[in-house]
Each structure stands twice: as C-alpha cells, then as structure tokens.
Amino acid sequence: LRASGTYNHMIIVKISGGLGNQLFQYATARALALRFNTQIKLDLSFFNQPKFQNAFRLSKFNIPAETANKSERKKLINKKGNKFFRRLKRLGIQFPPYYKKSHIIEEGILGLINLSSSKVNADYYLEGWFASDRYFKSYRDVLLKELTVDYKLNESNNVMLGHIMKSNAVSVHIRRGDYLANNYFHNLTSEYYLKAIDFIKERVENPVFYFFSDDIAWVKNEYKSIDDAIFVEGNSEHESVFTTSGDIYDLMLMRNCKHNIIANSTFSWWAAWLNGNSSKIVIAPEKWFTNLNVQHLAEQNSFVPANWIRL
C-alpha cells in the first residue's frame, strides 16, 4: 500500500474475504475515488480475527490506498447496536440498521456511482461484495496497471511465465478444497471442463492447457489424458481460511495466458478479467450457485461479463 496524496474527502471500503473478494471491493472503491477525485482508504478490521490474519492480499499490489484508522471508520460507519435504535425497535418502530448517508452498502452502490460528481461533498464508507465489473470497468486501464505484480514472481514461476508467453496458453482453474464441503457453490463436474477444452480446441490453434488448482494432485490424475496439458505445482500451500501462499503467483500466471477456462470462483474470474489479450476467449460456468435465488441475483447483477462464453 502507498500514500494516495492529499484530498478534501475520502472513501473508506471494508475489505474482507479472499483475494477475489478483496479485488472486487478495492476496484469498486478505486473507481469511485477516481471519478470523484477522492482519497481511498481500506478498513482492514476484518483481518484482526486470528483465523483471517494471513488472508489480506492487497498489500501484494502497488495500490494507492492507506489503512483507515478507528476514528475515521467510526465517523462514517453505522452502529447496528446503537441504544437509541434498539429502544425504537422495542417500541415497535422499525428503523433500517444503515441510517447514515455516508454508509453505503451493496444495494446503494449504483446510486452513488450515478451521482453527479458536483454533488459529492462528503466522505463515504462502502460495505459489500460488489461482484460485478459494471462498478469499475470504465477504469480498466488503471486497474490493469495497479493489479500487476509480475516483477514479484519467484524464479520457478518466472520460468513458467516464459513458457506461457511463448504458447497459445489456456488457463484452466479447478477449485476443490473448501468447495467440496459446502452446499452454496455449485460443484463443477469434469463434463464442464471437458466441454470447455473441446470448445477451445475448435477455435485455437495448438492450445496448451495450464491447469491451476488447490488440489493439483487430484487434477493431474483426473485430467491425465488431456493432450498438451501442464499442471502448475508448488503454488497452493494452505495459509489461511481464504488463501494459499502462492495465490498471487497463480493469479499472475493465469492472467498472462491468452485464454481462460474459469471455475465458479472470484479468484479465476479476476485472472480472466485482468487478461489483457484483446482476442481472448473466456469460458465460465453457466451455474455458479446451488441456491436459485442467489444464482438469479448474480445473473441480474451481470456477474459474468456479456462477452464471456457460458457453458
């Protein structure tokens, strides 16, 4: 993180979750800060919890943001436990938990984005997942530069990057780990990946498939019959609830592939979005969530960009 200059106002964004979630939150806040010529600060209080203390990843990038202190957060954020509002609730008077205009949650972000810059004269605190590039795609060129850490690749990954750059590389991301034991995310089958691989083979000359996974041993066995397959190993050592120690390496390698086959994961979503190939083919799963309401909401929010192929 680096200092972002002197401004009259600030946008504070709550950062939480894994790398993909953190990137959505930062990108949304950064786009607003650019549009309104406003300072951006990060609320990192989520990572004070011991089980999440190693999950913060934005420090790996050269982004123009500082950490918000407690008094800055307190000034803008709403307190759900406010005694006055608890008293109102006991009297049968319902009041929304978010009552400060400065505290913008997911549902209100479009209203803020569409606000005329001439009307912006206050600080804001943003809280949500913001999982759609409609919040920040207008500032894609800036984000592509800020979210690049190729220079930090270690020796073995630099060698892998060299091979990727010289071939018609296609990243294939397979997420297992925490996805195997939950009923929230749809469990992608091999059928999806084989269909995606065939789709690429019909359209790309001499593709080389680079497999990335948090369970690469299983993937090597499951897809050993795939021609021109390379299994990227050594970047997936478990580090925290949300992260592996080599996730930044994997992200940078995947984004430098010419095409991407992604999982129902914000991690590989970002690898594909950061891919700068103007003629890239990105294949994403049609179904992301087992819950139909959540799936419908994701589709409404244009979570998967319109120019990506859905299978």
C-alpha positions in Angstrom: 0.0 0.0 0.0 1.2 3.5 -0.7 0.1 7.0 0.2 -2.5 8.4 -2.2 -1.9 12.2 -2.0 -3.9 15.0 -0.3 -7.6 15.2 -0.8 -10.5 17.0 0.9 -12.6 13.8 1.2 -12.2 10.1 1.4 -13.8 6.8 0.5 -13.3 4.0 3.0 -14.0 0.5 1.9 -14.4 -2.6 4.1 -12.0 -5.3 2.8 -13.0 -8.9 3.7 -13.0 -12.4 2.3 -10.4 -14.0 0.0 -8.3 -12.4 -2.8 -11.1 -12.3 -5.4 -13.5 -10.6 -3.0 -10.8 -8.1 -1.9 -10.2 -7.2 -5.5 -13.9 -6.5 -6.2 -14.1 -4.3 -3.1 -10.9 -2.4 -3.9 -11.8 -2.0 -7.6 -15.2 -0.5 -6.8 -13.9 1.9 -4.3 -10.9 2.9 -6.6 -13.3 3.6 -9.5 -15.4 5.9 -7.3 -12.3 7.6 -5.9 -11.0 8.3 -9.5 -14.4 9.6 -10.6 -14.8 11.9 -7.6 -11.1 12.7 -7.2 -11.2 11.4 -3.7 -8.8 9.6 -1.4 -9.3 5.9 -0.9 -8.6 4.1 2.5 -9.1 0.5 3.5 -10.9 -0.8 6.6 -8.9 -3.9 7.5 -10.6 -4.7 10.8 -11.9 -8.0 9.3 -8.3 -9.3 9.4 -7.9 -8.7 13.2 -9.6 -12.1 13.7 -6.8 -14.7 14.2 -8.2 -17.1 11.7 -8.2 -14.4 9.0 -4.9 -12.7 9.9 -3.0 -14.0 6.9 -5.8 -13.6 4.4 -5.2 -9.9 3.4 -3.7 -9.8 -0.1 -4.0 -6.3 -1.5 -0.6 -5.4 0.1 1.0 -7.5 -2.6 -0.1 -4.9 -5.2 1.2 -1.4 -5.7 -2.2 0.3 -5.0 -2.7 3.9 -3.9 -4.5 3.3 -0.7 -3.9 3.8 3.0 -5.4 2.0 6.0 -8.3 3.8 7.7 -7.9 4.3 11.4 -10.5 3.7 14.0 -11.7 7.3 14.4 -12.1 7.6 10.6 -14.2 4.5 10.4 -16.3 5.5 13.5 -17.1 8.8 11.9 -18.7 7.2 8.8 -19.9 3.7 9.8 -23.3 2.9 11.3 -23.5 1.1 14.6 -26.2 -1.6 14.4 -26.2 -1.8 18.2 -27.0 1.9 18.8 -29.0 2.2 22.0 -31.4 4.8 20.5 -32.4 2.5 17.7 -32.7 -0.6 19.9 -35.1 1.4 22.0 -37.2 2.3 18.9 -37.3 -1.3 17.9 -38.7 -2.3 21.4 -41.4 0.3 20.8 -42.3 -1.4 17.6 -40.8 1.3 15.4 -38.7 -0.4 12.7 -35.6 1.5 11.5 -33.1 0.3 9.0 -29.7 -0.6 10.5 -28.0 1.5 8.0 -29.1 5.1 8.6 -26.1 7.3 7.9 -25.9 8.6 4.3 -22.2 8.1 4.5 -22.5 4.3 4.9 -23.2 2.8 1.5 -24.0 -0.9 1.4 -24.3 -3.1 -1.7 -27.8 -2.1 -2.6 -26.9 1.6 -2.7 -23.7 1.5 -4.7 -25.3 2.2 -8.1 -27.0 5.3 -6.6 -23.6 6.5 -5.5 -21.9 5.6 -8.8 -24.6 7.5 -10.8 -24.4 10.5 -8.5 -23.2 13.7 -10.2 -19.7 14.5 -9.2 -20.7 18.0 -8.5 -23.0 16.7 -5.7 -20.2 14.8 -3.9 -19.1 16.7 -0.9 -18.8 14.1 1.8 -16.9 11.1 2.9 -18.3 7.6 2.3 -17.9 4.1 3.8 -18.5 1.2 1.4 -19.5 -2.3 2.6 -20.4 -5.2 0.3 -19.1 -7.7 -2.2 -19.6 -5.6 -5.3 -19.2 -8.6 -7.6 -19.7 -7.0 -11.0 -17.4 -5.1 -13.3 -20.2 -2.6 -14.1 -19.0 -0.8 -11.0 -15.4 -0.3 -12.3 -14.9 -1.3 -15.9 -14.7 2.3 -17.0 -11.3 2.4 -15.2 -10.0 -0.9 -16.6 -6.7 0.6 -17.8 -5.8 2.0 -14.4 -6.7 -1.3 -12.6 -4.7 -3.4 -15.1 -1.6 -1.4 -14.1 -2.2 -1.3 -10.4 -3.0 -5.0 -10.1 0.1 -6.3 -11.8 2.9 -7.9 -9.7 4.8 -9.9 -12.4 8.0 -8.4 -11.1 7.5 -10.3 -7.8 7.3 -13.8 -9.4 9.9 -16.1 -8.0 12.4 -18.0 -10.2 10.3 -21.1 -10.9 7.2 -19.0 -11.7 9.2 -16.7 -14.0 10.3 -19.8 -16.0 6.7 -20.9 -16.2 5.6 -17.4 -17.3 8.2 -17.6 -20.1 6.6 -20.8 -21.4 3.1 -19.3 -21.1 4.1 -16.2 -23.1 5.5 -18.3 -25.9 2.5 -20.6 -26.4 -1.3 -20.4 -27.1 -1.7 -20.8 -23.3 -5.1 -21.5 -21.8 -5.5 -21.4 -18.1 -7.8 -24.0 -16.5 -8.8 -23.3 -12.9 -10.3 -26.0 -10.8 -11.3 -25.2 -7.3 -11.8 -28.0 -4.8 -10.8 -27.6 -1.2 -13.5 -25.7 0.6 -16.0 -26.2 -2.3 -16.2 -29.9 -1.7 -17.8 -29.4 1.8 -20.3 -26.7 1.1 -23.7 -26.5 -0.4 -23.5 -22.9 -1.5 -21.4 -23.1 -4.6 -22.3 -25.4 -7.5 -19.9 -28.4 -7.7 -18.5 -28.3 -11.2 -18.0 -31.7 -12.9 -15.4 -32.8 -15.3 -18.1 -32.6 -18.0 -17.9 -28.8 -17.8 -14.1 -28.7 -18.1 -14.0 -31.2 -21.0 -16.7 -29.3 -22.9 -14.7 -26.1 -22.4 -11.5 -27.7 -23.5 -13.2 -29.0 -26.7 -14.6 -25.5 -27.3 -11.1 -24.0 -27.2 -9.6 -26.8 -29.4 -12.1 -26.0 -32.1 -11.1 -22.3 -32.1 -7.5 -22.0 -31.0 -4.5 -23.4 -32.9 -2.2 -25.6 -30.9 -3.5 -24.7 -27.5 -1.6 -25.6 -24.4 -3.7 -26.1 -21.2 -2.2 -24.9 -18.0 -4.1 -26.4 -15.0 -4.2 -24.5 -11.7 -5.8 -25.9 -8.6 -5.8 -26.0 -4.8 -5.7 -29.8 -5.3 -3.3 -30.3 -8.2 -2.6 -33.9 -7.3 -6.2 -34.8 -7.9 -6.4 -32.7 -11.0 -3.3 -34.4 -12.5 -4.9 -37.8 -12.1 -8.4 -36.7 -13.3 -7.1 -35.0 -16.5 -4.0 -37.0 -17.3 -5.5 -37.9 -20.7 -5.6 -34.3 -21.9 -3.1 -33.6 -24.7 -0.8 -30.6 -24.2 -1.6 -30.3 -20.5 0.8 -28.7 -18.0 0.0 -28.9 -14.3 1.2 -25.9 -12.3 2.5 -27.1 -9.0 4.0 -25.6 -5.8 1.8 -22.6 -5.5 -1.1 -23.9 -3.4 0.2 -24.4 0.1 -2.6 -23.7 2.6 -2.1 -20.5 4.5 -5.4 -19.3 6.0 -9.2 -19.9 5.7 -9.3 -17.9 2.5 -5.8 -18.1 0.9 -2.9 -20.2 -0.2 0.6 -18.9 -0.1 1.0 -19.0 -3.9 -2.3 -17.5 -4.9 -0.7 -14.3 -6.3 1.7 -16.3 -8.4 -1.2 -18.4 -9.8 -3.2 -15.2 -10.5 -0.4 -13.6 -12.4 0.3 -16.7 -14.5 -3.4 -17.2 -15.3 -3.9 -13.6 -16.4 -0.9 -13.9 -18.8 -2.5 -16.9 -20.6 -4.1 -16.0 -23.9 -7.4 -17.6 -23.0 -9.1 -18.7 -19.7 -11.4 -21.5 -18.5 -12.5 -20.4 -15.1 -14.2 -22.0 -12.1 -17.2 -20.6 -10.3 -14.7 -18.6 -8.3 -13.9 -14.9 -7.9 -10.3 -15.8 -8.0 -10.2 -17.1 -11.5 -12.9 -14.5 -12.5 -10.2 -11.9 -11.8 -7.5 -13.8 -13.7 -9.7 -13.7 -16.8 -10.8 -10.1 -16.3 -7.1 -9.0 -15.9 -6.1 -10.9 -19.1 -5.1 -8.2 -21.5 -5.4 -10.2 -24.7 -7.9 -8.3 -26.9 -9.0 -11.5 -28.6 -9.2 -13.7 -25.5 -11.8 -16.4 -25.1 -13.1 -16.7 -21.6 -15.3 -19.7 -20.7 -17.3 -19.5 -17.4 -19.8 -21.9 -15.9 -23.5 -21.3 -16.6 -24.3 -22.2 -13.0 -22.4 -20.8 -10.0 -24.6 -21.3 -7.1 -26.9 -24.1 -5.8 -29.4 -21.6 -4.4 -31.7 -20.5 -7.2 -32.3 -17.1 -5.6 -28.6 -16.3 -5.3 -28.0 -17.6 -8.9 -30.7 -15.3 -10.2 -29.3 -12.3 -8.3 -25.8 -13.0 -9.8 -27.3 -13.0 -13.2 -29.2 -9.8 -12.6 -26.0 -8.1 -11.5 -24.2 -9.1 -14.7 -21.6 -11.0 -12.6 -20.3 -12.8 -15.7 -19.4 -10.2 -18.4 -21.5 -10.5 -21.6 -18.6 -11.3 -23.9 -17.6 -14.4 -21.9 -18.8 -17.8 -23.0 -21.0 -19.6 -20.5 -21.2 -23.4 -20.6 
